[in-house]
């Protein structure tokens, strides 16, 4: 593939998107949602080809896996996006100057968005749907792990676009080789923004090598702090859900911080993890409390490497803290600024936590599993930003737009 020729074609196609009506956009999305259900077996057959090449113990396996239920969920997300109001064209501010100039600040598409992602075929659907809704073209660079799945999904999307006589270059899947990645990172004339989704290694590589602007969707090193005032039933349920609902996702819990005065309650929390066969790395204080109640084959004493680790698997570390301030300091040192939670009943402690913890999403008495565009009512997400410029947290329709100034005059000139 001649990537420069491809990039030019996508850039040209992006300009055609500006004139599309909301009715056409929503019609395409609704048909895509329906076709995804109709073609479920075809998608699953291609997905199995990818799955057969991956070790089931690889943390990426669950991310790669598509099921009938997951495709139904993807289809519903596409429908949800079709029912949302696009932010494109929104007038953010408007004023008239003394000289008569009328100045408006108006939301517009980014243009061409590049996504580099690993073993997540659902991203192909999500990215296209959000980009198309906001009249952005998209270039997708998936990994070889999901090559068959992504090819089938993009083929499905192009089929719907062709039916509506639309330029199919508005969504393009690049080859899985490294050269395609390198070419996109340097395509400053054609790509307006790149969003990497995957391991910290991938994100670091993109950030360090891209000439195109990048929004980091960083690793999720996630903590939950169980305060001295925490409710044990809430805490148990929150920890189990945040850790085990889906262990391979970025909002999954990695480290439980527990106040030393609540160590006696730790067996109640950890016993709920036994049936999930969660592997625990506990500091010496926590280990001493649960060593007689937790299976020995699933329990180890933690070392420094277990704190600040994004496990992406059925593993968790436990750290005992002597105070609220120590919990805050631990999070400040190890957090990736993705999602952080507290279990507490003391309102003053809760407010201090919410105000002092620096993360894209900060929870009080809730599972971090909710850090998700769909769960936030955004339809879906194109990624979860852990940076502070332009966007932070789940990125959906608004976050993949920018704005421009529109000035209307009647012959004014500047002296």
N, C-alpha and C positions, 0 to 999 in steps of 0.2 A: 504494500500500500504506500502510495506517495502521500505522506502525511500533510505536506504543505498544500497540495491540491485539495485534500480532504478538508483541512482547516478553512481554506478559502470558500469552499462550497457551503460549509456550516455557517460561516460569517454572512454569506449572501442570503442563505435561508433565514437567518435570524431577522433580517430586515423585512422579510415577507410576513413574519409573525405579527408585526405592529398593526397591520390592517385587519387582522382576524376579529370577527365579532365574538362576543361572549357566548352567543348561542352555538356557534360552530365549535368553540373550544369545549363547552360543556357537553355537547353531543359526542365529540370524539372521546372524551373521558368516560362517559356513560357506556359507550359501545366497547371501549377497552375493558372496562370492569366486567361487562357481560361476557366478552370473548375469553377473558382469563378463566372464567368458570367453565365455559364450554370446552376450552382446550386444556383443562387441568391435567388430563392423563398424558397429553403430549409433553407438557412442561415437566411433569414428574418423571417421565421416561428419560428426558434429557438430564434432569437433575440427578437421577440415579447414576448416569454415566460419570458425573463428577464425583458423587459420593463414593462410588466403587474405587476411585483412585486415592481416597483419603483414609487415613487411620481413624477409626471410630473414637479413639482416645484423644485425638487432636482437638484442642479447644475450639478450633474453627469448624469442626464437623457440624455442631449444632447451628452455627450461623449459616452454613451452606445448605442445611437440610430444608427442603420444602415439603409440605404435606398438604393434603386436601384442605385441612382446617386453616393452615397458614395462607393458602391461596385465597380462601374465602375471606380471610381477614384483610389481605392485600386488596382484593376487589372492593371490599367495603370502604377501605381507606380512599381508593380512587373515587368512589361515589361521593364520599364525604367532601373531597376536594372540589368535585364538580358542583356541589351545593353551596360552597363558600363564595363570598363576594371577593373578586380579585381586588387587590390593593392598587393595581396599575391605574393611573389616571387620578388617583386621590389628590386633592389639593391640600397640602400640608399647612400652607399659610398663604395669605393674600393681603396686599396692602397697596395703597395709592400714595405716591410721593407728592410733595408740594409742587413739583414741576409737571405733574399730571401723569407720570409713568405709572402703569399698573404692573406690579411685580408679584408673580405667583411662584410658589415652590411646589412642584408637581412630582408625584412618584412615577418612576418609569422602570422598565426592565433593565437588568444588568447588561444583557446582550447575549454573550456566549459563556456558559458556565461549564467548566471541566471538572469531572469527578474521578478521582482515583481511589479504587476500593478493593478490598480483599474478601473473597469467599462470601459475599452477601448478595445473592441474586435478587432479593426483595428490593435492594437499592435501585435496581434498574427500573422497576415500576415506579417507585417513590419519586426518584429524581425526575423522570420524564413527566410525571403527572404534575408535580409542583412547578417545574420549569415551563411546561406548556400552558398551565393556568396563568402564569405571570408573563407569558409571551417571550420567554427566554429559549434560545436553542441550547442543547446540551451535548457535550462530548464525553462519552463514558469510557473509562479505561479500567476494565475489570482484571482480576488476576486469572492465571491459568487454572486455578482451582475451580472456578465457576464458569469456565469457557462454554460448555455445552448449554448450561442453564441460561446464561446471559444472551447467547446467540438466539436461542428459542424465544426469549422474552422480547428482545429488540425486533425480531422478525414479526412477532405478533403486533407490536406497536406500529411498525411500518405498514403492515397490512391494513390497519384501521386508517392510517394517514392517507394511503393510496385510495382507499374507498371514498375519501372526502376530497380527492384531488389536491392534496396538500404536499408540499415539498418534503420528501422523506429525510432530507439532510438535516432537518431540525433536531433529529436525534441520531447520533452516530456512535457506533461501538468500535473502538480501536483494537488492533491486534494485541495479544497479551504479552508481546515481547518488551524488553526493557527500553529499546530504542523509541518505541511509541511514547513511553512515559517521558523520556528525555526531550523528545520533540515538543510535547505539549507543555512542558515546564518552561520552554523558551519561546512559545508562540505568542509573543506580546502583541503582534499585529492582528491576531485573530481571536484570542481567548481573553475574556475580561476578568475572570475570577476562577481560581482552582480551589476545590474543597477535597482534602484527602480524608478517607474513612478507613480506619484499620488500626494496625498495631502502632505503638509509639515509634518503632523503627521506621515504618512507612511515613508517618507524619513528620518525623525529624528530617528524613531524606527530602521530602517535598519542600519543607520550609527552608532547608539549607541550600537547595539547588534551583528553586523556581525563580524565574525572572518575572513571571506573571504574579499578580497579587494573590495571596493565600489566606484563607480562613482556616485556622486550626480547629479540628474536631478531636481534641486530645483524648488520651487514655483516661479511663475512669478509675482512679484509685479512691475508693469510696469508704467512708467511715460512718459508723453509728455510735454515738456516745450515750451510754446508759447512766444517767445521773443518779445521785443519791436520792432524789425525789421521784425517780421513775416508777411507773406502774408495771409490775412484773408481767401481767397478762398481755398488756400492750407490747411491752418490750419483746417478749417471746415471739409473738406473732409477727412483729415487724422484722426481727432478725431473720426468722425462718423464711419469710416471703422475700426479703431483699437479697438473701443469699441464694436461695434454691429455686426461685420461680423459673429463672433461666440463667444458668451460671455463666454463660459465655458472652453476655451483653455488658455494655460499658457502665450501666447503672447498677450492676450487681454489687452487693456488699463484699468488701475485702477485709476490713478490720473492725472488730468490735472493741470499743473502749469502754471500760467499766470502772465505776468509782469503787475504791477499795472498801467502802462501807457497805457495798452491795454484792461483794464477792460471794456471800453465803447464798445468794439467789442464783448464782451462775449455773448450778446444775439444772435448774428448771429450764433455763434458756437453752443450754447445750443438749439436754436430753431430747428436746424437740428436733434436734439435728441428727440424732442417731439413726432414725428410720430413713433419713435422706442420705445416709452414709457420707456425711460431710467430714472432710479431713481437717483437723484443728491443729494450729500451731499456737500454743499458749505460752505467755511469759511464765516465769517461775511461780509467781503468786497464784495466777489462775490455774496453772497446771496442778499445783498442790491441792486445790479445791475440787477439781473434777477428775483427778487421776483414778479414783475408785468407782466412778460412775460412768465414765465415757470409755468406749472400747479402746483397748490399748493399741490395736492396729491402726486406729484412726487418730491417735493423739501423739503429738510430739512437742518438745520444748522449742519455743521460737528462738530464732537468732535474728540479727539485725536485718538480714535479707528478706524476712517475712513482713517487715513493716515498710510501707511504701511500694508494695508489690501489687500489681493488677493481676490477679490469679486467672481470670477468665475460665475458671474450672471450679469444681466442687471443693474448694479449699477456703479457709478463713483463718485469720490471725486474731489473737485476743491480747489486749494490752491493759494492764491495771494502771489506773491513774489515781493520784492522791487528792486531786482537786479539780474543779472546773477549769481553772487556769492552765493546769497541766494538760488537760484534754484539748483545750484550744491551741496550746503550743504544739502539741503532737500533730494535730491536723494541719496547722500552718506549715509545719516542716515537711510533712509527707503527702499532703493532698495534691491532686492534679487539678483542683478547682472545678470539678465536674459536679458531683452531688454529695451532700453531707447531711446527716440527720442527728437529732437529739431525741431521746426518750426521757421526758421529765414532766412533773406536775407543777413545779414551782414556776409561776409566770415570769418572775424576774429573771430566773435562770434561762428560761426559754427565750425571752427577748434579748438577753445578752448574747446568747448563742446565735440567734438569727442576725443580730447586728454585727457581731465580731467575726463570724466565719466567712472567709472569702471564697465563694464558689458560685458557679452559675445557677445552681438550684440548692436551696437550704431548707430542710424539712424539720418540722416539729411534730413528733408523735405520728409519723407516717413512714411507710416504706419508700426507699429511694427508687423502687421499680417504676414509679410514676414519671420519672424523667424521660419523657417520650412525647414527640410532637402530637401524635394521635391522642394520647391521654390528656395533653394540655389543651385539647380542643382546636388544634391547628390543622387537622386533617391528616397530616403525616409529617415527616421531617426529612430534610436533606442532609442533616447532620446535627450534632450537638456541639456548639462552639464553647471552648473553654478560654477563649481570649476575651478581651474587653473592647477592642476596636470594632466598630460596625455592628456586630451581633454577638449575643451571648446566650447560651442555653440552646434549647431546641429551635432549629431554624426552619421556618416554613415560608409562607407566601411573602410576608413583609420583608423578611431577612434576605431574600434573593432579588430585591429591587434596590434601586438607588433613587436619586431625584435630580431634577434639573430646574433651573430658574427660567421662567418664561416672562418676558418683558414686553408689554404692549404700549406703544406710543402713538403720537400724532405729530411727528415732525420734530420732536425735541432733539437738540444738540447740546453738547457740553461745552461750556465756556472755558 
